[in-house]
Amino acid sequence: MATKQNPSQKKASIDIDEDFDDTSMTAEGKSSTSWEAVKTGDELETYIEDIADTVRIGLDQSIAILTPWFFNNMPRIYYQTTPRPEKVRHLSAIITGHVFETKQTVELWDRDRSKVTYIGPGGDKQILVDMAHRLAPNALKMGSLYFSRDKLLFLSTFHCTEYKPIDRENRRIVEKIKAARQLMNEEWPGDAELIDKYLESLDNDFVMYATAMRIQLTYRMVRHMHSHEGAHTFFDPIENSLTARLTIGMKNVQASEILEQILHLFGRYEFAVSRAFLVTFQHGFDEPVTVMHFIVQRDDDEAIDVGSVGFMRLNKAVRTLGWVDVDEYGDLTRAPYGFSINAANLMRGIATWCTSCLGRTTRTTIRSTRSGRPSSSMRTSPAS
């Protein structure tokens, strides 16, 4: 039998979003806690203004602390090569992304997904490896990586757009190319034709984010790769510094495919990256050429000895990457396995031969069955 509801009893209202009711109200009709109370009218406006003021105070404090730190600690090359709107965007992401408070990495894509920026805490090499792993599916045209001088922050930007021809109407671009041409003609006076070809093939974004010196240094490797195959390296100690520049050149290799392995090798042989720049040339070249510049230093803050075992192993391993397939066997060089590149190559080779031999055995079995011959008379390769 249905029970008739007493009209004097009011049904408790339910907030669907938060799933609480009015049972939390006290006898005086007030909420037991202020934040639970439903606010309307002037009370709501005052509450919103109070919240906004609290957020504003927090942001003002962060701006006052982080802005001078940001401009005093980022390397000079960052300011020389980064447009002002991007500096503003980077600083805003540092402040609102809580990079330092929560030790998290911020990933910012442009609206058309043509460019991505990663901003995170420094000091952990694995963060860079994870960043490179996320970049692997993307075809990178160019990219840059910077650490703050105190190593508390890293900031990287990568471009995924197609080739853009030089904007001849941009005075800054034209002057930068002119200055780079002069530097290259002074160092390689007999390379006028090759220099012209190189400058004609440059991407507009590359010139915009580079200095004249960086364009010249990149040409040095492009010039070398013009008559060489595989992977090659140049090593240049930086005067009055514990750092050195390691330049890597490769043909027919996507930067995104090997960046993770290169960063892993730096950590494996106890080197740290201070900054980096990479660019891939496709327009005007028979084969794609990728050039990477890494400013590195030893983890123990000692001077880099070119003849040391650690550096020679790093240099050899990097050059080997030009001939290594990019597949799941590359994971064997990482934790928890920690195999060398040669060991991973050996396992890759064994697996390839096993697959090939098993494939031959399977095809022979099918042919024997179809011809009516018993499978026991099947001949297999000695290698199987």
C-alpha positions as CSV (number, residue, x, y, z in Angstrom):
1,M,0.0,0.0,0.0
2,A,1.4,3.3,-1.1
3,T,2.1,5.9,1.6
4,K,0.8,9.4,1.1
5,Q,3.5,12.1,1.4
6,N,2.9,14.8,4.0
7,P,2.7,18.1,2.1
8,S,4.4,19.9,5.0
9,Q,7.5,17.8,4.4
10,K,9.7,19.4,1.7
11,K,11.7,17.0,-0.6
12,A,15.4,17.5,-0.2
13,S,16.9,19.2,-3.3
14,I,19.7,17.2,-5.0
15,D,22.7,18.8,-6.8
16,I,23.2,16.4,-9.7
17,D,26.8,17.6,-10.4
18,E,28.2,17.1,-6.9
19,D,25.6,14.6,-5.5
20,F,25.0,16.3,-2.2
21,D,21.8,17.4,-0.7
22,D,20.5,19.9,1.9
23,T,21.1,17.6,4.8
24,S,24.3,19.4,5.5
25,M,22.3,22.5,6.5
26,T,22.4,23.4,10.2
27,A,19.3,24.2,12.3
28,E,20.0,27.9,11.6
29,G,19.6,27.2,7.9
30,K,23.3,27.9,7.2
31,S,25.7,25.5,5.6
32,S,28.1,23.7,8.0
33,T,31.0,24.9,5.8
34,S,31.2,28.2,3.9
35,W,32.3,26.6,0.6
36,E,29.3,24.3,0.5
37,A,26.8,27.2,0.5
38,V,25.0,28.0,-2.7
39,K,25.7,31.7,-3.4
40,T,23.5,34.0,-5.5
41,G,23.3,37.7,-6.3
42,D,25.7,40.1,-4.6
43,E,27.2,37.3,-2.5
44,L,28.1,35.3,-5.7
45,E,29.7,38.4,-7.2
46,T,31.7,39.1,-4.1
47,Y,32.8,35.4,-4.0
48,I,34.0,35.5,-7.6
49,E,35.9,38.7,-7.1
50,D,37.6,37.2,-4.0
51,I,38.6,34.1,-5.9
52,A,39.9,36.2,-8.8
53,D,41.9,38.4,-6.4
54,T,43.5,35.3,-4.9
55,V,44.5,33.9,-8.3
56,R,45.8,37.3,-9.4
57,I,47.9,37.7,-6.2
58,G,49.4,34.2,-6.8
59,L,50.2,35.0,-10.5
60,D,51.7,38.4,-9.6
61,Q,54.0,36.8,-7.1
62,S,55.1,34.2,-9.6
63,I,55.6,36.9,-12.3
64,A,57.7,38.9,-9.9
65,I,59.9,36.0,-9.0
66,L,60.1,34.0,-12.3
67,T,60.4,36.8,-14.9
68,P,63.8,38.2,-13.8
69,W,65.0,34.6,-13.2
70,F,64.0,33.6,-16.7
71,F,65.7,36.5,-18.4
72,N,68.9,36.2,-16.3
73,N,69.3,32.4,-16.7
74,M,68.4,31.5,-20.2
75,P,71.5,31.4,-22.6
76,R,72.2,34.3,-24.8
77,I,71.6,32.3,-28.0
78,Y,68.0,31.7,-26.9
79,Y,67.3,35.5,-26.9
80,Q,69.1,35.9,-30.2
81,T,67.1,33.3,-32.0
82,T,63.7,33.3,-30.4
83,P,61.0,35.8,-31.5
84,R,59.5,38.0,-28.8
85,P,55.9,36.5,-29.0
86,E,57.4,33.1,-28.3
87,K,59.4,34.3,-25.3
88,V,56.2,35.6,-23.9
89,R,54.4,32.3,-24.6
90,H,57.2,30.3,-23.0
91,L,57.3,32.5,-19.8
92,S,53.5,32.3,-19.5
93,A,53.7,28.5,-19.7
94,I,56.3,28.4,-17.0
95,I,54.2,30.5,-14.7
96,T,50.9,28.9,-15.3
97,G,52.1,25.3,-15.9
98,H,53.7,25.0,-12.4
99,V,56.8,23.6,-13.9
100,F,58.9,24.1,-10.8
101,E,56.2,23.4,-8.1
102,T,55.0,20.1,-9.5
103,K,58.2,19.1,-11.5
104,Q,56.0,18.4,-14.6
105,T,56.7,18.9,-18.3
106,V,54.4,21.1,-20.3
107,E,53.6,20.2,-23.9
108,L,52.3,23.0,-26.1
109,W,51.2,22.4,-29.7
110,D,50.3,25.2,-32.1
111,R,46.7,25.3,-33.3
112,D,47.6,23.7,-36.6
113,R,50.0,21.2,-34.9
114,S,52.9,22.6,-37.0
115,K,55.1,23.3,-34.0
116,V,55.5,21.8,-30.5
117,T,57.2,23.2,-27.4
118,Y,58.3,21.2,-24.3
119,I,59.1,23.0,-21.1
120,G,60.1,21.1,-18.0
121,P,62.5,20.9,-15.0
122,G,66.1,20.3,-15.7
123,G,68.4,17.9,-14.0
124,D,66.8,14.6,-15.1
125,K,68.1,13.2,-18.3
126,Q,65.2,10.8,-18.6
127,I,62.8,13.7,-19.2
128,L,64.7,14.5,-22.4
129,V,64.5,10.9,-23.5
130,D,60.8,10.8,-22.8
131,M,60.4,14.0,-24.8
132,A,62.2,12.4,-27.8
133,H,60.1,9.3,-27.5
134,R,56.9,11.4,-27.9
135,L,58.4,13.2,-30.9
136,A,59.3,9.9,-32.7
137,P,56.1,9.7,-34.8
138,N,56.6,13.2,-36.2
139,A,58.7,14.2,-39.2
140,L,60.8,17.0,-37.8
141,K,62.0,19.8,-40.1
142,M,64.1,21.5,-37.4
143,G,64.3,21.9,-33.6
144,S,66.1,23.5,-30.7
145,L,66.8,22.7,-27.1
146,Y,68.0,25.0,-24.3
147,F,68.8,24.6,-20.7
148,S,68.9,27.4,-18.2
149,R,72.3,28.3,-16.9
150,D,71.5,26.8,-13.4
151,K,70.1,23.7,-15.1
152,L,66.7,24.1,-13.4
153,L,64.7,24.4,-16.7
154,F,64.8,23.0,-20.2
155,L,62.9,24.4,-23.1
156,S,62.7,22.9,-26.6
157,T,60.8,23.7,-29.8
158,F,60.3,21.5,-32.8
159,H,58.9,22.3,-36.2
160,C,56.9,19.7,-38.2
161,T,55.9,21.9,-41.2
162,E,56.9,21.4,-44.9
163,Y,59.6,23.4,-46.6
164,K,59.1,27.2,-46.7
165,P,61.1,29.2,-49.3
166,I,63.1,32.2,-48.2
167,D,61.1,35.4,-47.7
168,R,63.1,37.8,-49.8
169,E,61.0,40.7,-48.5
170,N,62.1,40.2,-45.0
171,R,65.0,42.5,-44.4
172,R,66.3,40.6,-41.3
173,I,66.3,37.3,-43.2
174,V,68.2,38.8,-46.2
175,E,70.8,40.5,-44.0
176,K,71.4,37.3,-42.1
177,I,71.9,35.3,-45.3
178,K,74.3,38.0,-46.5
179,A,76.3,37.8,-43.3
180,A,76.4,34.0,-43.4
181,R,77.5,34.1,-47.1
182,Q,80.4,36.4,-46.2
183,L,81.5,34.0,-43.3
184,M,81.4,31.0,-45.6
185,N,83.3,32.7,-48.5
186,E,86.0,33.7,-46.1
187,E,86.5,30.1,-44.8
188,W,85.9,28.3,-48.1
189,P,86.9,30.7,-50.9
190,G,86.6,28.0,-53.6
191,D,83.1,26.9,-52.7
192,A,81.2,29.7,-54.3
193,E,78.9,27.4,-56.3
194,L,78.2,25.0,-53.5
195,I,77.6,27.8,-51.1
196,D,75.1,29.4,-53.5
197,K,73.3,26.0,-53.8
198,Y,73.2,25.7,-50.0
199,L,71.8,29.1,-49.4
200,E,69.2,28.7,-52.1
201,S,68.0,25.5,-50.4
202,L,67.6,27.0,-46.9
203,D,64.2,27.0,-45.2
204,N,62.8,30.3,-44.1
205,D,62.1,29.0,-40.6
206,F,65.7,27.7,-40.3
207,V,67.1,31.2,-41.2
208,M,64.7,32.9,-38.8
209,Y,65.7,30.8,-35.8
210,A,69.4,30.7,-36.6
211,T,72.3,33.1,-36.4
212,A,74.8,33.7,-39.3
213,M,77.3,31.7,-37.4
214,R,74.9,28.8,-37.0
215,I,74.2,28.8,-40.7
216,Q,77.9,28.7,-41.4
217,L,78.5,25.8,-38.9
218,T,75.7,23.8,-40.4
219,Y,77.2,24.3,-43.9
220,R,80.4,22.8,-42.7
221,M,78.7,19.5,-42.1
222,V,76.4,19.8,-45.2
223,R,79.6,20.3,-47.2
224,H,81.1,17.2,-45.7
225,M,78.0,15.1,-46.3
226,H,77.9,16.2,-49.9
227,S,80.6,13.6,-50.7
228,H,80.1,11.1,-47.8
229,E,77.5,8.5,-46.8
230,G,76.3,7.2,-43.5
231,A,76.9,9.2,-40.3
232,H,79.8,11.5,-39.5
233,T,80.8,13.7,-36.5
234,F,82.8,16.9,-35.9
235,F,84.0,17.7,-32.4
236,D,85.1,21.2,-31.4
237,P,86.1,22.1,-27.9
238,I,84.8,25.6,-26.9
239,E,87.6,27.9,-25.7
240,N,87.7,28.8,-22.0
241,S,84.8,26.4,-21.3
242,L,84.2,22.8,-20.1
243,T,81.7,22.3,-22.9
244,A,82.3,21.2,-26.5
245,R,80.2,21.1,-29.7
246,L,79.5,17.7,-31.2
247,T,78.1,18.1,-34.8
248,I,76.4,15.0,-36.3
249,G,75.6,14.6,-40.0
250,M,73.5,11.8,-41.5
251,K,71.9,10.9,-44.8
252,N,68.5,9.4,-45.3
253,V,67.8,9.4,-41.6
254,Q,64.9,11.2,-39.9
255,A,65.9,13.2,-36.9
256,S,62.9,12.1,-34.9
257,E,63.9,8.4,-35.4
258,I,67.3,8.7,-33.8
259,L,67.0,11.6,-31.4
260,E,65.9,9.4,-28.5
261,Q,68.8,7.0,-29.1
262,I,71.3,9.9,-29.2
263,L,70.1,11.4,-26.0
264,H,70.2,7.9,-24.4
265,L,73.9,7.5,-25.5
266,F,74.8,10.8,-23.9
267,G,73.4,9.6,-20.6
268,R,75.0,6.2,-21.0
269,Y,78.5,7.6,-21.5
270,E,78.0,10.3,-18.8
271,F,77.6,13.4,-20.9
272,A,75.0,16.1,-20.4
273,V,73.4,18.3,-23.1
274,S,73.5,22.1,-22.5
275,R,71.7,23.0,-25.8
276,A,71.1,21.6,-29.2
277,F,69.9,22.5,-32.7
278,L,68.9,20.2,-35.5
279,V,67.7,20.7,-39.1
280,T,66.9,18.5,-42.0
281,F,67.6,19.5,-45.6
282,Q,65.4,18.0,-48.4
283,H,64.7,20.8,-50.9
284,G,67.5,21.0,-53.4
285,F,69.2,17.8,-52.2
286,D,69.2,14.4,-53.9
287,E,69.0,12.7,-50.5
288,P,67.8,14.2,-47.2
289,V,70.6,15.4,-45.0
290,T,70.2,15.9,-41.2
291,V,72.6,18.0,-39.2
292,M,72.5,18.1,-35.4
293,H,74.5,20.4,-33.1
294,F,74.9,19.4,-29.5
295,I,76.7,21.5,-26.8
296,V,77.8,18.8,-24.3
297,Q,79.8,18.6,-21.1
298,R,80.9,15.8,-18.8
299,D,78.7,14.9,-15.8
300,D,81.7,15.4,-13.5
301,D,82.3,18.9,-14.8
302,E,85.8,18.0,-16.0
303,A,87.3,19.0,-19.3
304,I,86.4,16.7,-22.2
305,D,89.3,14.6,-23.4
306,V,88.9,13.6,-27.1
307,G,91.2,10.6,-26.4
308,S,89.2,9.3,-23.4
309,V,87.5,6.0,-23.6
310,G,84.1,7.5,-22.7
311,F,84.2,10.0,-25.5
312,M,85.6,7.5,-28.1
313,R,82.8,5.1,-27.3
314,L,80.2,7.9,-27.5
315,N,81.6,9.0,-30.9
316,K,81.6,5.5,-32.3
317,A,78.1,4.7,-31.0
318,V,76.7,7.9,-32.6
319,R,78.3,7.1,-35.9
320,T,76.9,3.6,-35.8
321,L,73.4,5.0,-35.7
322,G,73.6,5.9,-39.3
323,W,73.6,2.2,-40.2
324,V,71.2,0.9,-37.5
325,D,67.5,0.1,-38.2
326,V,65.0,1.9,-36.1
327,D,62.8,-0.8,-34.6
328,E,61.8,-2.5,-31.3
329,Y,65.3,-4.0,-31.0
330,G,66.6,-0.5,-30.2
331,D,64.9,-0.7,-26.8
332,L,67.5,-3.3,-25.8
333,T,70.0,-0.5,-25.4
334,R,67.9,1.1,-22.7
335,A,66.9,0.2,-19.2
336,P,66.4,-2.4,-17.8
337,Y,68.5,-4.2,-20.5
338,G,71.3,-1.8,-21.1
339,F,72.9,-3.7,-24.0
340,S,75.4,-2.0,-26.3
341,I,74.4,-1.0,-29.8
342,N,76.6,-3.9,-31.1
343,A,74.8,-6.4,-28.9
344,A,71.4,-5.1,-30.0
345,N,72.6,-5.3,-33.7
346,L,73.6,-8.9,-33.1
347,M,70.2,-9.9,-31.7
348,R,68.5,-8.0,-34.5
349,G,70.6,-10.0,-37.0
350,I,69.9,-13.3,-35.3
351,A,66.2,-12.6,-35.3
352,T,66.3,-11.6,-38.9
353,W,68.1,-14.8,-40.0
354,C,65.8,-16.9,-37.9
355,T,62.7,-15.3,-39.5
356,S,64.3,-15.8,-42.9
357,C,65.1,-19.5,-42.3
358,L,61.7,-20.2,-40.8
359,G,60.1,-18.6,-43.8
360,R,62.1,-20.8,-46.2
361,T,61.1,-23.9,-44.1
362,T,57.4,-23.0,-44.2
363,R,57.5,-22.4,-48.0
364,T,59.2,-25.8,-48.5
365,T,56.6,-27.5,-46.4
366,I,53.8,-26.0,-48.4
367,R,55.4,-27.1,-51.7
368,S,56.0,-30.6,-50.4
369,T,52.4,-30.9,-49.3
370,R,51.0,-29.6,-52.6
371,S,53.2,-32.0,-54.6
372,G,52.0,-35.0,-52.6
373,R,55.4,-35.8,-51.2
374,P,55.5,-36.7,-47.5
375,S,56.8,-33.9,-45.2
376,S,59.5,-36.2,-43.8
377,S,61.3,-36.1,-47.0
378,M,61.5,-32.3,-46.9
379,R,64.9,-30.7,-47.1
380,T,65.7,-27.8,-44.9
381,S,68.5,-25.3,-44.9
382,P,71.5,-26.2,-42.7
383,A,71.2,-22.7,-41.1
384,S,67.7,-23.5,-39.8
